[in-house]
Amino acid sequence: MNKNSGLWTLDTGLERPVLLISASDSSAAAGMQVDLRVLNDLGAPARCSITAVTVQGDGGARSINSVDPVIINESISTALSDLPGIGAVKVGLLGEASTAKALEVPLARIKGLCIPIVVDPVMRSTPGSALSTDDTAATILEKILPWTALLTPNRDELEALSILVSEKSGDEAEKVQQLLKSGVGGILVTGGDTEDDQCIDILYEKSGTATVFKHPKIGERAPRGTGCALSTSIAVHLGRGIPMVEAVGLSIEYVTGLIERAAMVGGQLLLFPGKRP
C-alpha cells in the first residue's frame, strides 16, 4: 500500500482485480452486493459489470430488469483495458438468454488471456423464486461453459443443466460427465441445500479426479448469498494463482465461517448482517 496526500491507495502491481459479472440485488443479501463484500473481506480489488437490476425482498424476487448487453460488454472491455487488468472473473446471475449470448465473445477473449472464469449458474433465489429460464440455461451451456474454468452448481442446478444435455437418467457422476463435455474445466457440486446433517461438496475435474469436501451443516436455515460468496471466493484464490483444489477448500472454509456468523435481519438470514460498535 502507498500513502499519498493522506490517502491510502492500492499498488497496481500488488494484485489484479476480480471482474464481477453479476446482478444487483436490492435487498443486498446476494448478487453483486455480496460479491463485493467478499472481495473486501479477502482484500481483493474489484471491477464490475452489472447484468441485471433485481428487486428482491423477504418473499423472493419481484422483478428482474436486464441491462443492455452493449453496456455489459463495454464495462468488461474497460476492465480489461484499464491497469492493471484483471486476475479472475466471477459470473453470476445472467437473467436472460440474450445476456448469456452476449458474453460469449468477451469470455472467449478472457480465457485466451489465461484468466480463470468461475460461473455460478444462478437459477433460483434461496426463497425459491425463479431467476432465469431454460433458454438462459441452454445458452450458458452453449456459449459460456466452453470458456469456464469452474462451474459451481448446487444439486438442483446440476439436475436442471444435465437434462438439457441428455434426457438419460444417471447418478451425479454421470450427470457431471455429461456437462464436462461442454468444455468446462471442472465442476464443484455443492451440497448445502440438502436435508442431511453434513454438507458434501464434490469437485469433479476434467482429469477424472473427484475431491470430496465434508463439513457439518450449520443451523436449520440456509442464509442467502452462500453460492455467490463461494464462487466469488474461489475466483479470488484462482486469480492469486492458487491451485483449484486448494482454492475450493479455502473458499469452503471461508463461507462456513460466514454462515457461523450469519444473523437474521428482518425476515432474512444474512451472511453479512453488519457489525455493531
Secondary structure by P-SEA (a helix, b strand, c coil): ccccccccccccccbbbbbbbbbbbccccccaaaaaaaaaaacccbbbbbcbbbbbccccccbbbbccaaaaaaaaaaaaaccccccbbbbcccccaaaaaaaaaaaaaaaaacbbbbbccccccccccccccaaaaaaaaccccccccbbbbcaaaaaaaaaaaccccccaaaaaaaaacccccbbbbbcccccccbbbbbbbccccbbbbbbbbbcccccccaaaaaaaaaaaaaaaacccaaaaaaaaaaaaaaaaaacccccccccccccccc
